[in-house]
Structure formats: C-alpha cells, structure tokens
Amino acid sequence: MSQEEAEVLEKIAQVIESLPSESLLTKCWTEEQKDEWQKARNTQVDLAECWRAKFIYQQGDPIAEALDKKEIIQHIKNSSTPQIKALSWNSQS
C-alpha cells in the first residue's frame, strides 16, 4: 500500500471516529441525550479502530472475528428500510 493510500484510509478512520459531531453534542438538552451521544461516539471510535485494523494494518476483520467469538451480536432493526443491520456489544464477554 502506498503512503498516499494509507493517508486516505487514515482520514476515513478519523471521520468515522469524529461522529457524531461535537456540534451535535451542543444541541443535547438532557443528560440522557448527552449519554446517548457519548455511547454513539464510543461506538464510532471502536469502528474506526476496526477500520484501521482491516484496511490499514491488514490484520483481518475484527468485526467478523468478534461475531464468530460471540463477543458482539448481529441483529436486524425494525425499519422502513429492509435489512438494516446493526451491531451490539454483548455484555456477557
């Protein structure tokens, strides 16, 4: 992988981990909303690390491995859009 490709992949990881935006946090009115924002940010940080592992460091697919080990569970959310998949960390790990 070229240096330029690695830099682009790192920028993608940085965008992933910066979501939700800090400006959204300023719009949170309640502690519950702030807690939800923090949970979402923590999830994005985890996903960014998985991105780096898979695409930059080429260490395999951490999400697939965690699914295989039952460290996280995959489920389908009820949605108007069919087949939207989400991941939830299994608290039993």
N, C-alpha and C positions, 0 to 999 in steps of 0.2 A: 504494500500500500504506500502510495506516495505521501509526502508531507502535506501536500495540499488536500488530498482526500481525508487524511487524519484530522486536519484542521476543520474541514467542513463537518465531519462526523462529530467532532467535539462541540462545535457550535450548535448542532442539533441537540446534543445532550444537554447543553446549557439552556436552550429554550425549553426543553421538556421539564427540567428541574426548576425553572423560574415560574411555572404555572401552579396554581392560579397567581395572577399578578398581585404585586404589592398594592396597586391602586384598588383592587377589589377588596383587599383587607380593610382599607379605609372606609369602605361602604358598609361594612358589617356593623350592625347596630347592637346586637346582643352577644353575650358570651357564647351562646350556642352557635351562632354564626361564625364567630372567631375560631371556636374549636373545630368546626367543620372545615373552615379554610385551612387550618393547620394540619388536619388529617389529610386533606387533599394535597397540600404542599408536600407532606412527608411521603405520600404515595408517589408523587411525581419525582421526588428525589430518588426513591428506590427504583423507579422505572428508568431514570436516567443512568443509574449505575448498571442496570441490566443492559441498556443500550450500549454503554461503553464496553462492557464485558463481551457482548456478542459481536459488535461491529468494529470496535477499535482494537481491543486486545485479543479478539478472536478466541475467546475462552469457552465457546459453546453458547447455549441458550439457557440462561439461568431460570427464566420463567418456566420453560418446558421441564427442566430438571426439578424445579420446586413442585410443579404439578405432579410429576411422576412420584416424588417422595411424599406427596400429600401434605406438603408444608403450606400450600395455598390451595384453594378450591376454585373451580371454574363454575360459573352459573350464568344463566340467561336472565336478564332483567326484563320485566314486563315493560313493553314499549310499543309505540306506534310503528317503530322501525323494527322489522323482524330480524332476529339473530344478532342483536347487540350483545356482545359478550363482555363480562366484567370479571375481575379477579378480586377475591377477598383473601386476606391473610388469615390462615387457620390459627386460631388462638391456642390450639392444642399442641403446637410444635415445641 
